[in-house]
Amino acid sequence: MTPQHKPHIENQGSSRIGMGFAEFVITIAIMTASIAMAIDSMLPALPAIGHSLGVMSTNDAQLVIGVFFFGFGISQIAFGTLSDTFGRRKILLGGMAVYVVAMFAAAWTSSFHMLLVMRFIQGIGGAAVRITTMSIVRDCFGGREMARVMSFVMIVFMIVPIVAPSVGQLIITYADWHWIFILLGIVGSILFVWALLRLKESLPEDERMPLSIGSVVDGFRTVLTNRVTCGYMIGLTMFTGVISAYVISVQQVFGEVYGLGDWLPIAFAATAGGIAVANFANGFFVRVFGMRRISHTAMVLFTIVSAFGYVMALDTSVNFALDYALFSVLLMMFAVIATNFTAISLEPMGNLAGTATAITGFVSTTVGALLGGTVGQLFNGTVQPLFGGFAVFGAISIVATLWAEKGKLFTHPGDSPQLEPGAAHF
């Protein structure tokens, strides 16, 4: 693709939603980043929440994160079909409204069980945002250009995990943990107004799917019988398990194993910064090497490095420098894998992007959260469960990818240059 063609493609895709390319990327990124804020800002506050609400076990405090993940995953199955039928904008605005109301409700609760209910509802609202924003990207871009846009979205998206724990730490230093939910509710309200005023519908009425049992079944059959989509969905599930296990365990790992205490936000921010760098690099190199070469290489290396980390962790002595370096590298590879796997899984779906995003999101997030939560519950004062879980998840991803690609890694005939918006690979 020649340089003079790139602005045309960027403008053609983003203009479908009534925005310039930069505004499009930033808007989509901030919408999705608000969901990450709801997770990562909680990390420094988990001990305070547990103490305030009478939680006896520190492992139980993980549920504040895990329940959000579960609500986020299990509800995605509905929003994809609804957005394919009624359009992206209505579902996005409805999800933002639910998310905001649940945030303010959580701020006033004094019961741990009620807090978990509100976190589950927040996850449902967040799922609507995630499904619609990813579908909007697929509506506007295809092929490698979609992977490139998603990489730039992820750069902005990952700024939030860098600062979110510090924001949470700052709030609980000068106020109680309830104010975290109040702040998130205010941010969500601002985003709701911005979406109401600036976002146009990206799925024209003549491209929408009718809402009927037959059409829903047909849509699900199309998605679930596509070898590429299903294979990469399994891979996404494993790597959702990776990030879930890390986020759920990180407060205990950094706090109890390494004794970092108030340094947790800085340590977490550095690893999140590596993810942002990896996504920036992916956005630059994906157009040269293709999604499969990059993500398959990262997947194999991820599995090898995780296995090495597990072997090193069998030595009960604590080696913070080595472990931290391994976690940083693994999360950088996770970023590259997740971004490209998402784009590859949606590539064949065309105007079924909403349904495809919903099914892949439902399976990957729900099962991934359960897998990550299982690894978190195995926490035993060492990093062995984390590295061991990573290695197993990576190995399963390799097998699933080999199945999806009929035994071939690193290249694929469908990994072709830029498609026009709305085009599909078969």
Secondary structure as the mmCIF struct_conf table of DSSP 4:
data_model
#
loop_
_struct_conf.conf_type_id
_struct_conf.id
_struct_conf.beg_label_comp_id
_struct_conf.beg_label_asym_id
_struct_conf.beg_label_seq_id
_struct_conf.end_label_comp_id
_struct_conf.end_label_asym_id
_struct_conf.end_label_seq_id
HELX_RH_3T_P HELX_RH_3T_P1 PRO A 3 HIS A 5
HELX_RH_AL_P HELX_RH_AL_P1 LYS A 6 SER A 14
HELX_RH_3T_P HELX_RH_3T_P2 SER A 15 ILE A 17
TURN_TY1_P TURN_TY1_P1 GLY A 18 GLY A 18
BEND BEND1 MET A 19 MET A 19
HELX_RH_AL_P HELX_RH_AL_P2 PHE A 21 ASP A 40
TURN_TY1_P TURN_TY1_P2 SER A 41 MET A 42
HELX_RH_3T_P HELX_RH_3T_P3 LEU A 43 ALA A 45
HELX_RH_AL_P HELX_RH_AL_P3 LEU A 46 SER A 52
TURN_TY1_P TURN_TY1_P3 LEU A 53 GLY A 54
TURN_TY1_P TURN_TY1_P4 THR A 58 ASN A 59
HELX_RH_3T_P HELX_RH_3T_P4 ASP A 60 GLN A 62
HELX_RH_AL_P HELX_RH_AL_P4 LEU A 63 ILE A 74
TURN_TY1_P TURN_TY1_P5 SER A 75 SER A 75
HELX_RH_AL_P HELX_RH_AL_P5 GLN A 76 PHE A 86
HELX_RH_AL_P HELX_RH_AL_P6 ARG A 88 ALA A 107
TURN_TY1_P TURN_TY1_P6 TRP A 108 TRP A 108
HELX_RH_AL_P HELX_RH_AL_P7 PHE A 112 CYS A 140
STRN STRN1 GLY A 142 GLY A 142
HELX_RH_AL_P HELX_RH_AL_P8 GLY A 143 TYR A 174
BEND BEND2 ALA A 175 ALA A 175
TURN_TY1_P TURN_TY1_P7 TRP A 177 TRP A 177
HELX_RH_AL_P HELX_RH_AL_P9 HIS A 178 ARG A 198
HELX_LH_PP_P HELX_LH_PP_P1 LEU A 199 GLU A 201
BEND BEND3 SER A 202 LEU A 203
HELX_RH_3T_P HELX_RH_3T_P5 GLU A 205 GLU A 207
HELX_LH_PP_P HELX_LH_PP_P2 ARG A 208 PRO A 210
BEND BEND4 SER A 212 SER A 212
HELX_RH_AL_P HELX_RH_AL_P10 ILE A 213 LEU A 224
TURN_TY1_P TURN_TY1_P8 THR A 225 THR A 225
HELX_RH_AL_P HELX_RH_AL_P11 ARG A 227 GLN A 252
HELX_RH_PI_P HELX_RH_PI_P1 VAL A 253 VAL A 257
BEND BEND5 TYR A 258 TYR A 258
HELX_RH_3T_P HELX_RH_3T_P6 GLY A 261 TRP A 263
HELX_RH_AL_P HELX_RH_AL_P12 LEU A 264 PHE A 289
HELX_RH_AL_P HELX_RH_AL_P13 MET A 291 ALA A 313
TURN_TY1_P TURN_TY1_P9 LEU A 314 LEU A 314
BEND BEND6 ASP A 315 ASP A 315
BEND BEND7 SER A 317 SER A 317
HELX_RH_AL_P HELX_RH_AL_P14 PHE A 320 LEU A 346
TURN_TY1_P TURN_TY1_P10 GLU A 347 PRO A 348
HELX_RH_3T_P HELX_RH_3T_P7 GLY A 350 LEU A 352
HELX_RH_AL_P HELX_RH_AL_P15 ALA A 353 GLN A 377
TURN_TY1_P TURN_TY1_P11 LEU A 378 LEU A 378
BEND BEND8 GLY A 381 VAL A 383
HELX_RH_AL_P HELX_RH_AL_P16 GLN A 384 ALA A 404
TURN_TY1_P TURN_TY1_P12 GLU A 405 GLY A 407
BEND BEND9 PHE A 410 PHE A 410
TURN_TY1_P TURN_TY1_P13 PRO A 413 GLY A 414
BEND BEND10 PRO A 417 PRO A 417
STRN STRN2 LEU A 419 LEU A 419
HELX_LH_PP_P HELX_LH_PP_P3 GLU A 420 GLU A 420
TURN_TY1_P TURN_TY1_P14 PRO A 421 GLY A 422
#
